[in-house]
Amino acid sequence: MTSGFVALVGRPNAGKSTLLNQLVGTKLAIVSDKPQTTRNRIVGVRTRPTGQIAYLDTPGIHKPLRKLNDRMMDVSRAVLREVDVVTLVIDATAPEGAGDRFVRELVSTVRVPVVVALNKVDLMAKGDLLPRIAALADRKIYADIVPVSATTGENVDRLEAVLLSHLPEGQPLFPEDYLTDQPERFFAAELVREQVLRHTHAELPFSTAVVVDQFGEPDTPGGLLRLHCSILVERATQKPILLGKGGSMIKAIGTAARLSLEAFFDTKVYLDLHVKVKEDWRDDPRALADIGLPEIDGRGGRRKR
């Protein structure tokens, strides 16, 4: 039996979060068509008869422009120091650019096997696939290259088998029914943020965050889960956009989020949303800590606030 930690890394929108959800068999990471959707490290554990894999989804690797982005990149770099195998997720439909070269240089410094998950093969002509695989193999820095579709699940089982083969021998690190180390408050905030991303456009999705102010667990099984959340924006002019005419936008976000929350927590949910203006929160260390991104020191540990 093998067991260990596997990092999922790559450029924004490569499909890492969709792949994580496929690999663990349930939705742990929110998904949208906006880049930089994932901001935190998300752990998902999958136990099989032949071994156990703890997957670590990471923020997409990109050039940091704000303190928020610096923290996100610190998370990704720290994860590379913690794992037994790195899975480099590449969008097979996108031509290689400077961002891909930066990611390749980053993973080339790790001392563990790097497996390429060549994603979105369902969106490309089959005749284009073999040359792309050959070009990656020519670099001679990857332990394996596995074409997959995170959306359809195509070949994901093969990827899992390959990753298990590269993990060290050992007993499971987590109980068989263990799924994630993230608390329920994290998923509540993320599911609300997912709907903010889906309903807003332009710069607004990137300058918003969700904080759970109150998490009132049901008193009885099947009881009402009460959630009070704040959606942060950076400028006063953004607040009316998020509210919408007559409150139409915030109502649409709240309705969609409540349905997602009820499906995730398997109980009725009361959701109260408020929009708060917090100027330049993306560069505010305390605000970043509130959304789960405290500063990481040079050894990969989290510094105290």
C-alpha positions as CSV (number, residue, x, y, z in Angstrom):
1,M,0.0,0.0,0.0
2,T,1.2,3.5,-0.7
3,S,0.1,6.8,0.8
4,G,1.2,10.5,0.8
5,F,0.5,14.0,-0.3
6,V,0.0,15.2,-3.9
7,A,0.0,18.8,-5.0
8,L,-2.2,20.1,-7.8
9,V,-0.4,23.1,-9.3
10,G,-0.7,25.0,-12.6
11,R,-1.7,28.3,-14.2
12,P,-5.1,29.9,-13.4
13,N,-8.0,28.3,-15.2
14,A,-6.0,25.1,-16.0
15,G,-8.8,23.1,-14.2
16,K,-7.1,22.2,-11.0
17,S,-10.3,22.6,-8.8
18,T,-12.5,20.6,-11.2
19,L,-9.8,17.9,-11.2
20,L,-9.7,17.9,-7.4
21,N,-13.5,17.4,-7.3
22,Q,-13.3,14.5,-9.8
23,L,-10.4,12.8,-7.9
24,V,-12.1,12.9,-4.5
25,G,-15.5,12.2,-5.8
26,T,-17.3,15.2,-4.3
27,K,-17.3,19.0,-4.5
28,L,-14.7,20.5,-2.3
29,A,-13.4,23.4,-4.5
30,I,-15.6,26.0,-6.1
31,V,-15.4,26.3,-9.8
32,S,-15.9,29.3,-12.1
33,D,-14.6,30.6,-15.4
34,K,-12.8,33.5,-13.6
35,P,-9.1,33.2,-13.1
36,Q,-7.7,33.0,-9.6
37,T,-10.9,31.4,-8.2
38,T,-8.9,29.3,-5.7
39,R,-7.3,31.4,-3.1
40,N,-6.5,28.9,-0.3
41,R,-5.0,25.5,0.0
42,I,-7.7,22.9,-0.1
43,V,-7.0,19.3,1.1
44,G,-9.1,16.4,-0.3
45,V,-8.4,12.8,0.8
46,R,-9.2,9.7,-1.3
47,T,-8.7,6.2,0.1
48,R,-8.5,3.2,-2.2
49,P,-7.7,-0.5,-1.5
50,T,-4.2,0.1,-2.9
51,G,-3.5,3.3,-1.1
52,Q,-4.5,6.8,0.1
53,I,-3.8,10.2,-1.6
54,A,-4.2,13.5,0.2
55,Y,-4.6,16.0,-2.6
56,L,-3.6,19.7,-2.1
57,D,-5.3,22.0,-4.5
58,T,-3.5,25.4,-4.8
59,P,-4.1,28.9,-6.2
60,G,-3.2,29.2,-9.8
61,I,0.4,30.3,-10.3
62,H,0.5,33.9,-11.6
63,K,2.3,37.2,-11.3
64,P,1.3,38.8,-8.0
65,L,0.1,42.4,-8.2
66,R,-1.4,42.8,-4.7
67,K,-0.7,41.5,-1.2
68,L,-3.6,39.0,-1.7
69,N,-1.8,37.6,-4.7
70,D,1.5,37.4,-2.8
71,R,-0.2,35.4,-0.1
72,M,-1.7,33.1,-2.7
73,M,1.6,32.4,-4.3
74,D,3.2,31.8,-0.9
75,V,0.6,29.1,-0.4
76,S,1.5,27.4,-3.7
77,R,5.2,27.6,-3.0
78,A,4.8,26.2,0.5
79,V,2.7,23.3,-0.7
80,L,5.5,22.3,-3.1
81,R,7.8,21.8,0.0
82,E,5.2,19.6,1.7
83,V,4.3,16.9,-0.8
84,D,5.5,13.5,-2.1
85,V,4.4,14.1,-5.7
86,V,3.5,17.2,-7.8
87,T,0.8,17.1,-10.4
88,L,1.2,19.8,-12.9
89,V,-2.2,20.5,-14.5
90,I,-1.8,22.0,-18.0
91,D,-4.6,23.2,-20.2
92,A,-4.1,21.2,-23.4
93,T,-6.2,23.6,-25.5
94,A,-4.0,26.7,-24.7
95,P,-0.7,27.4,-26.4
96,E,2.3,27.5,-24.2
97,G,3.2,31.0,-23.0
98,A,5.4,32.8,-20.6
99,G,3.2,31.8,-17.7
100,D,3.7,28.1,-18.5
101,R,7.4,28.6,-18.7
102,F,7.4,30.2,-15.2
103,V,5.4,27.3,-13.8
104,R,7.7,24.8,-15.4
105,E,10.7,26.5,-13.9
106,L,9.1,26.5,-10.5
107,V,8.2,22.8,-10.5
108,S,11.6,21.9,-11.9
109,T,13.2,22.8,-8.6
110,V,11.2,20.2,-6.5
111,R,12.9,17.0,-5.5
112,V,9.9,14.7,-6.0
113,P,8.3,13.2,-9.1
114,V,6.3,15.6,-11.3
115,V,3.3,14.1,-13.1
116,V,1.6,16.1,-15.9
117,A,-2.2,16.0,-16.0
118,L,-2.8,17.3,-19.6
119,N,-6.3,18.6,-19.0
120,K,-9.3,19.5,-21.3
121,V,-8.5,16.8,-23.9
122,D,-12.2,16.6,-24.5
123,L,-12.0,20.0,-26.2
124,M,-9.2,19.3,-28.6
125,A,-8.8,17.3,-31.8
126,K,-7.4,13.8,-31.1
127,G,-4.8,14.4,-33.8
128,D,-3.4,17.3,-31.8
129,L,-2.9,15.3,-28.6
130,L,0.0,13.1,-29.5
131,P,2.3,16.0,-30.6
132,R,1.5,17.9,-27.4
133,I,2.4,14.8,-25.3
134,A,5.6,14.3,-27.3
135,A,6.6,17.9,-26.8
136,L,6.2,17.6,-23.0
137,A,8.0,14.2,-23.0
138,D,11.0,15.8,-24.8
139,R,11.7,18.0,-21.8
140,K,12.6,14.9,-19.9
141,I,11.6,16.4,-16.5
142,Y,8.3,14.7,-16.0
143,A,7.8,11.3,-14.4
144,D,4.6,10.6,-16.3
145,I,2.2,12.5,-18.6
146,V,-1.5,11.6,-18.4
147,P,-4.1,13.2,-20.7
148,V,-7.4,13.7,-18.8
149,S,-10.6,15.6,-18.9
150,A,-11.5,16.9,-15.4
151,T,-14.9,17.9,-16.7
152,T,-16.0,14.5,-18.1
153,G,-13.8,12.4,-15.8
154,E,-12.1,10.8,-18.8
155,N,-8.9,9.0,-17.8
156,V,-9.0,10.4,-14.2
157,D,-8.8,6.9,-12.9
158,R,-5.6,6.3,-14.8
159,L,-4.1,9.5,-13.3
160,E,-5.0,8.3,-9.9
161,A,-3.3,4.9,-10.5
162,V,-0.2,6.7,-11.8
163,L,0.0,9.0,-8.7
164,L,-0.4,6.0,-6.3
165,S,2.5,4.3,-8.1
166,H,4.8,7.3,-7.3
167,L,3.8,7.6,-3.6
168,P,6.0,6.0,-0.9
169,E,5.0,2.7,0.7
170,G,3.1,3.3,3.9
171,Q,-0.1,3.0,5.9
172,P,-2.9,5.6,5.4
173,L,-2.2,8.9,7.0
174,F,-5.9,9.6,7.6
175,P,-8.9,7.6,8.7
176,E,-10.7,5.8,5.8
177,D,-13.7,8.1,5.9
178,Y,-11.6,11.3,6.2
179,L,-12.3,13.9,3.4
180,T,-10.8,17.3,4.2
181,D,-9.2,19.4,6.9
182,Q,-11.2,22.6,6.0
183,P,-13.8,23.7,8.6
184,E,-17.5,24.1,7.6
185,R,-17.2,27.9,7.8
186,F,-14.7,27.8,5.0
187,F,-17.1,25.9,2.7
188,A,-19.9,28.2,3.6
189,A,-17.9,31.3,2.6
190,E,-16.6,29.6,-0.6
191,L,-20.1,28.6,-1.8
192,V,-21.3,32.1,-1.3
193,R,-18.3,33.5,-3.2
194,E,-18.9,31.0,-6.0
195,Q,-22.2,32.7,-6.7
196,V,-20.6,36.2,-6.5
197,L,-18.2,35.0,-9.2
198,R,-21.0,33.7,-11.3
199,H,-23.2,36.7,-11.1
200,T,-20.6,39.5,-11.4
201,H,-18.2,40.6,-14.2
202,A,-15.2,42.7,-15.1
203,E,-13.0,43.6,-12.0
204,L,-15.7,43.1,-9.4
205,P,-15.1,39.3,-8.9
206,F,-11.5,39.8,-8.1
207,S,-12.1,42.6,-5.6
208,T,-14.7,40.7,-3.5
209,A,-14.3,38.3,-0.6
210,V,-16.8,36.6,1.7
211,V,-16.5,36.4,5.5
212,V,-18.8,34.3,7.7
213,D,-19.8,36.5,10.6
214,Q,-22.1,34.0,12.3
215,F,-22.4,30.2,11.8
216,G,-25.4,29.0,13.7
217,E,-25.5,25.2,13.6
218,P,-28.9,23.4,13.7
219,D,-30.1,22.5,17.2
220,T,-31.5,19.2,15.9
221,P,-30.7,16.9,12.9
222,G,-32.3,18.4,9.8
223,G,-32.8,21.7,11.6
224,L,-32.1,25.2,10.2
225,L,-28.5,26.3,9.6
226,R,-28.3,30.0,10.1
227,L,-25.5,31.9,8.3
228,H,-24.7,35.6,8.4
229,C,-22.1,36.5,5.8
230,S,-20.4,39.8,4.7
231,I,-19.4,40.3,1.1
232,L,-16.4,42.6,1.0
233,V,-15.8,45.2,-1.7
234,E,-13.0,47.7,-2.0
235,R,-14.8,50.8,-3.1
236,A,-18.1,52.5,-2.3
237,T,-19.0,52.6,-6.0
238,Q,-18.9,48.7,-6.1
239,K,-21.6,48.3,-3.4
240,P,-24.6,49.3,-5.5
241,I,-23.4,47.1,-8.4
242,L,-23.4,44.1,-6.1
243,L,-26.8,45.0,-4.6
244,G,-28.4,45.6,-8.0
245,K,-31.4,47.6,-8.9
246,G,-33.9,47.2,-6.0
247,G,-31.6,44.5,-4.5
248,S,-32.0,42.2,-7.5
249,M,-28.4,41.2,-7.7
250,I,-27.8,40.4,-4.0
251,K,-31.1,38.5,-4.0
252,A,-30.1,36.4,-7.0
253,I,-26.7,35.6,-5.4
254,G,-28.4,34.8,-2.1
255,T,-31.0,32.4,-3.6
256,A,-28.4,30.5,-5.6
257,A,-26.0,30.4,-2.7
258,R,-28.6,29.1,-0.3
259,L,-29.5,26.3,-2.7
260,S,-25.8,25.3,-3.0
261,L,-25.4,25.5,0.8
262,E,-28.5,23.3,1.4
263,A,-27.2,20.7,-1.0
264,F,-23.7,20.8,0.6
265,F,-24.8,20.7,4.2
266,D,-27.9,18.5,3.6
267,T,-30.1,20.8,5.7
268,K,-32.3,23.8,5.4
269,V,-30.3,27.1,5.4
270,Y,-31.2,30.7,6.4
271,L,-28.7,32.9,4.7
272,D,-28.3,36.6,5.5
273,L,-26.0,38.6,3.2
274,H,-24.6,42.1,3.7
275,V,-22.2,44.1,1.5
276,K,-19.5,45.9,3.3
277,V,-17.0,48.4,1.9
278,K,-13.4,47.7,3.1
279,E,-11.0,49.9,1.2
280,D,-8.0,48.0,-0.3
281,W,-8.8,44.8,1.6
282,R,-6.6,42.9,-0.8
283,D,-3.6,44.7,0.7
284,D,-4.8,44.5,4.3
285,P,-3.0,41.8,6.3
286,R,-5.8,41.5,8.9
287,A,-8.5,41.2,6.2
288,L,-6.4,38.5,4.4
289,A,-6.1,36.6,7.6
290,D,-9.9,36.7,8.0
291,I,-10.3,34.9,4.7
292,G,-7.8,32.3,5.6
293,L,-4.6,33.7,4.1
294,P,-2.3,34.6,7.0
295,E,1.3,35.4,6.2
296,I,3.6,32.4,5.6
297,D,7.2,32.6,6.8
298,G,10.2,31.4,4.8
299,R,9.9,27.9,6.2
300,G,6.3,27.4,5.1
301,G,4.8,28.0,8.5
302,R,2.1,30.6,9.2
303,R,3.1,33.7,11.1
304,K,1.0,34.8,14.0
305,R,-1.2,37.8,13.5
